[in-house]
Amino acid sequence: MSGRDSRRSKARLACLAALSVLALAFALLGPWARAQPLVADLSSHLVPITTGFTGKEVLLFGAVEGEGDIAVVVRGPEARTIVRRKDKIAGVWANRDSMTFAAVPTFYATATSRPIAELAPEPILQRHQIGIERLRLAPETEAAPARLESFRAALIRNKQRDGLYKAEPGKIAFLTGRLFRTDVVFPANVPTGAYTVEVFLIRDGAVVSAQTTPLVISKVGLGSEVFLFAHRYEVAYGLIAVAFALMAGWAASAAFRRI
């Protein structure tokens, strides 16, 4: 068994243990559990990015009191995003038009216990932005509906191409009548920052309970120190990079002269 498979197996065992604890808590706490119809958590609240990071799976698990469906929405930190349209001008591809969106989630993924369209009426899905087509992506300046829709679709395509927006929701599995779990998959190029993981309990087409759980994705180790130095001291980092490039060039030239 590889190291990665071993870590995944341990994470799954930890998840099953946590689910058993949740089930016992619901059984023992009685009235309090009924007052809290949804309880959910993550197997880890920190995803460390180190040298050689190839992506990460985080287990989300929980328990519900009574019947209902589960929807999970994972959002990365928001960022100002510019989308550009290129056209051929005099035989050369060049930027012809652009649109800036004010607050775009850098990562977006969902997981549901059944197809999204079957969970709740459209206004409910829109309110909680459940489903990629329901993401509220507002431009900084007003735009005609057709132009806005064109750039909005391009933004989503770009994010999907980079693996940062999941086109299809993941699957939420119920292990018993009340215990559930799903895997949240983060790619190797996942942005760093504070994430929100929203879990909704939907019953008879209405959200009857919701819980928001934080998650942090952060660089650690030497790579983190270099990253922070490069962003805090851009001029110094640039000068150091140029100096290293010059020294590398000189060393290579000296080595070739000896040949």
N, C-alpha and C positions, 0 to 999 in steps of 0.2 A: 504494500500500500504506500502510495506517495505521501510526502509531507502534506500536500494540499488536501488530498483525500482524507488523511488522518485528522486534519484540523476541521474539515467539513463534518466528519463523523462525530467528533467531539461536540461541535456546535449543535448538531441535531440532537444528540443525547441531552445536552444542556437545555435545549428547547423543550424536549419531552418532559424533563424533570420539572421545568418551570410551569408547564401546562398542568402537570399533576398537582403542583402546589396550588395553582389557581382553582382547579376543580375542588380540591379540599377546602379552600377558603370559601368558595361559594356554598359548599355544603354546610360548613360550620358557622358562617357568619349570618346566615339566614336573612333577617330583615335588612341588614346593611347591604348585603349582596343584591337584594331586590331593588334597593335604592340606587345601586350602581349597575345598570344593566349591561355595561360594556367596560371591560378591563383589557388593556393591551400594552405590550412592551416590546423592546428590541433585544436581540441577543447581545448587541453592543451599541453603545451610544457614541463611540469614536471609531472612525475608520482612519488608521494611520497610513500615510503615503510615504513609503520608503523607496530607496533605490531598488529598481526591479519590480515595482508595483505593477501588477497585471490585471487589476480589478478586484472586486470584493463582493461576496454575497452576505447580506445581513438578514437574519431570520426575524420576522415579525410574528408574534404569537399572542393569543389572547383568549378570552372567554366571554360569553354572552349569557344573559339570563332571559330565557324565553326564545321564541321564534324570531327570525329576521335574517336579512342579508347583510354582508359586510362589504364595504368599499374602502380602499386605501388610496390616498393621494400623497405622493412624495414630491416635494418641490425643493430645488436648490436655491441658493441666494440670488436675489434679483440684480440685474445689471442693465445699464443703458446699452442698447444694441442698435447698430446701423445695418440696414439691409440695402445692398446696392444692386442695380440692374445694369447689366452690360449689353451693349448693342454693337454691331459692326458699323464703324464710321470710316468711310474711305478705305475699306479693306482691313481696318485695324479694330480689334476689340477694345472698347473703352467704356468706362462708367458713364452712363447717360442719365440715370435717375437714381434717387435714394430716398429712404424713409427711416427716421429714427424712432425707435420705440422706447418709451420712458423706463419701464420696469419689467424686464423679461426674466422669468425663471431660467437659470442656467441649466437646470436639470428638471425633467418632469417624467413621472411614471405613475401608473395606476395598477391596482390589483382588485379584482372583484370576485364575489362568489357566484355570480351569474352574469350574463351579458348586460352591459351598462344600460341599454335601452329598456331592459325589463326591470330595472331596480326601482325607478321612481319616475314621476312625470317630468317633462323637460324643464319646467321652471325650477324644480328642486335641483336637478343636475347642473343647470346653469349657475344657480346660486353658489353651489359648492365647487364648481369647476371640475366636475367629475367627467373625465374624457377629454382628450387632447383638442378636439374641435370646440370645446367650451372654455378654453383658456382665454382670459381677458387680456388681450395684448393691445394696449392703447398707444397710438403715436403721439409724439410731443406736440405736433400741430395737426389741425383738422385736415382731413383728406376726403376726397370723394369716395363713396362706398366701394365702387368697383376697384379703384386704385388701392384702397386700404386692404381689401380682400386679397388682391394680387400679391402685395408685399407680405401680408400676414401668412399666406400660404408658402411663400418663398422662405420666410423665416423658419417656419415649422419644418420644411423640407431640409433646410441646412442643418437644423438641430438633429433631425432624424438621421441624416447622412453621417453625422459625427457620433451617432449612438447615444446622444444625450436626451432625446425625447423618444419614449417608447410608443410605437404606433398602436400596438395591441396591449390590452391590460393583462397583467399576470393573473394566475389562478390562485384563489384562496380555497384551501381545503379545510373542511370540517372533519376533525378527527373523531369527534363524538357529536352528540346533539348540541353541545355548547362550546367545545374547544376548537379553535381554528388556528391556521398558520399559513404563511406564505414567505417566499424569498424575494428580497429586494436586491436586484443586481445592479452594481455600479461598474461602469467600464473603466479601462485603464486611464482614459483621459478625463475622468470626472473632475469638475472644478472643486476647489477647496472652499470652505466656508461653513456657515450654519444652515442646516437643512431643517425642514419641518415635515413630519410624518403625521398626516391626519387620518384617523380611523373613524368611519361612520357606521352606525348600526341603523339599518333602514327596515322599517316594518310598515306594511300596508301603504307603500309609496311615500312615506314620510320619514325624515331623519329623527329618530327618537333619542339618540344619544351620540355623542362625538367626543373624541379625545385627541389631543395634539401632543406628540412626543418629539423632543429635539434630537437631532443627530449632528455631529460635527465631523467634517472631513478635513484633515489637516496634514500638512507635510511635517515629517519628523526626521531627526538625525541631521547629518551633514548637508543633505539636499535642502532641508528647511533653512539652515543657516545661510547657505548661498542664496537661496530665493529671497529671504528677508533682506540681506545685504544689498542685493541687486535692486530691490524696489525702494529701499530707504536711502541708498547712496548711489544713485544712478550714474552720476559723473565719475565718481571714484571707481565704480564697477567697470564702466566703459574703459577708463584708462588702464585698469589692471588687465582687462581682456586684451586690449591692444598690445600692452607690454608682453603678455604671454605669447601672443601671436607672433610678435617680432622675434622673441627669443626662440620660439619653435622654428621659425623660418631660418634664423641664423644657425641653429643647431643642425638642421637638415642640410643646409648649404655646406657647413663645415664637414659633416659626415661624407657628403658626396665628393668633396675636394680630396679626401683621404683615399677615396677608391681609385 
